[in-house]
Amino acid sequence: MTIRIGVIGTGAIGADHARRINQTLTGGKVVAVTDVNREQAEAVVDRLQLDAKVYDNGHDLIAAADVDAVLVTSWGPTHEEFVVAAIKAGKYVFCEKPLATTAQGCFNIVEAEQAAGKRLVQVGFMRPYDSGYRQLKACIDAGDIGEPLMIHAAHRNPTVPERYITEMAIHDTLIHELDVFRWLLNDDYKSAQVIFPRKTRYTHSQLADPQIVLLETVKGTRIDVEVFVNCQYGYDIQCSVVGEEGIANLPEPQSLLMRKGAKLSNEILMDWKDRFIAAYDVELQDFLDGCNAGQMRGASSWDGLAAAVAADACVKAQQTGQIEAIEMPPRPAFYA
Ligand code: NAP
């Protein structure tokens, strides 16, 4: 069966997901779009040659009888409202990260989903679909490096726009690491601390860049993540898991090895869209397949909540300079 999809928010990732649904994946078709900027939604329909109706707002799109499932790819602060509305309409919903911008917002979604009696939400955490992270997880799960003791990681972007401020290093950037480490380690977080090194001259007054986030898990694994979003040289994701018997590193993305001008070199990607392009494809295919099978399989609302609880503690740690506790409520059987 072809799942008829409505897309709320046709910006960078909304347009990219609409393209992959119609041109790359199977089992789905975009039939409806909306954006606060209607002209942008119309331009995306034209550019991608979508056979899709442009709606005035997300709520009308969700209510449309010919929309089977919804993609929420608008700004983070609008996610909660649209995800809850889709749940209440009994429709499957794929929500880009963050599920909601606060832990309370995620709680509201978790409650609405439980009241609906069935998992309807998949959160857009794509790293567990990346082949490199999957290799890392398989290695840890097989016990190849013994019990994981430490993770050293880095999340580096070449540059960010002026509107990107200190807190966004957590809510927009680190949120991916907060999700993927829980999944890699099969563990939850216990505490967070944020340390600010000397600022790069490429940042602005509202952004402390770089930052080092120190996390401790319930089992006692220690994690340090460098978040450096004006690193200039590329989009670079690093993850090294130190175990009792060995170290496993996230594979580098495949790239040409070149010998030229007395140098041996590899290109480094500049754009996040290219780094995880295959993972986005597998992730959204899983969503379409889940809609068809009547069962969601990717990151759940509970995973979205767990990342948000940890993110809130990290933001508090940015402000206090202290080690802040991360307290997860007990996981309901619904999300076992
Ligand atoms: P973007 O380019 O700014 O696109 C967001 C779009 O949503 C814009 O076109 C915006 O309209 C529109 N919008 C805002 N409020 C709306 C509303 N109430 N109803 C309908 N449309 C609305 O941002 P983006 O980079 O695509 O990011 C969108 C979301 O995806 C964010 O939550 C972001 O964190 C997430 N994201 C995830 C990944 C990932 O790796 N998983 C990567 C990128 C982004 P105007 O701009 O016209 O006002």
Residues whose N, C-alpha, C, O or C-beta is under 5 A from the ligand:
A	BS01	NAP	I8 G9 T10 G11 A12 I13 G14 T34 D35 V36 N37 G58 T73 S74 W75 G76 T78 E96 K97 P98 G124
